[in-house]
Amino acid sequence: MSDNKNSSDAIYIHVKAPLSLAADTNLFTLHQDMIAAFGRIAEHVDPVYRRLALGEIRTMVAQLDKLVSGQITFSGTEAF
């Protein structure tokens, strides 16, 4: 029974995100684009490519976490 509960929770989490984004067309479209990109990345079997791609994705997640907390960083701009 516990396995069914864990499986149900996992399904709920995966369904909840797109449903909660459906009201915001821009975010929903970006979510769909990211899912498609992850699928294309997953098709690559080269371990070097995958390691580098995963590193880039981790960097993106870290940047998103900062954005969620209200921090916006502009790269490549001069500081005065």
Secondary structure as GFF3:
##gff-version 3
##sequence-region A 1 80
A	DSSP	alpha_helix	2	21	.	.	.	ID=ss1
A	DSSP	alpha_helix	25	42	.	.	.	ID=ss2
A	DSSP	alpha_helix	47	68	.	.	.	ID=ss3
###
